[in-house]
Each structure stands twice: as structure tokens, then as C-alpha cells.
Amino acid sequence: MVKRTGPTNIYLRKLINLLKKEGKKNNSKFWLYIAELLSRPTRRRVEVNLSKLNKYTNDGDIVIVPGKLLGYGMVNKKITVAAWKYSLNAKEKLEKSGIKILTIEDLLKANPKGSNIKIII
């Protein structure tokens, strides 16, 4: 049996460590939960389509996807999105729609407590 070691991507490991550190520092369970979701094995990691964002968000929402954002569907709401990865098709559609695209690190800097952010899983 193979010992579980966590993600092998060095950037993902650094992001997880940063989220854990800031979550403990700011006493924010939100960022600790995001770190836990990103620590999952690849086959269990979150993948979300744009159609799901459109279904579960309202105008002005800040949304985080702790995984990959895929390009199936359209988003016709003015939201802010942060994700670990974006598919090429999803990024193009988001840019055409005028949606603000962030990295998780940028969102962490802007909102260290993690308040008023929706998690889309």
C-alpha cells in the first residue's frame, strides 16, 4: 500500500501551506476548509462548470472554486471568480462576459477572514 503524500505540484503545495498559515493567523475556518479541499487526491478534486456558477450565484457575489473551473455553459451575471485552475475555454468565456478573474492568493490578500465568499463545489 502506498503512503499518501498529498499534491505533488509545488505551487499547489505552497498555496495550501499559505492558506493554512493565514487561516490559523486570522482564525478563519473558511481558508482552512479551502486548504483541505485542495489537498484532496486529483481524482477527488473539485471540477465545476460555468453553468453551475450561473445557477448558484447572484450579481455581485464573490465565488471561489477550490479546483478547476471548466467551460461548459455561460455566465450572465457580474461576479468575481477565484479558482485554482481555469480551462482555456472557461477563461475566454469569463473574459468576454466581463467577469473579474482572481487567483486564490489574490482573494486571500483581499479578504483574509474569508467573509461573504461563496464556495462552489
Secondary structure, 3 states (H helix, E strand, C coil): CCCCCCCCCHHHHHHHHHHHHHHHHCCCHHHHHHHHHHCCCHHHCEEEEHHHHHHHCCCCCEEEEEEEEECCCCCCCCCEEEEEEECHHHHHHHHHHCCEEECHHHHHHHCCCCCCEEECC
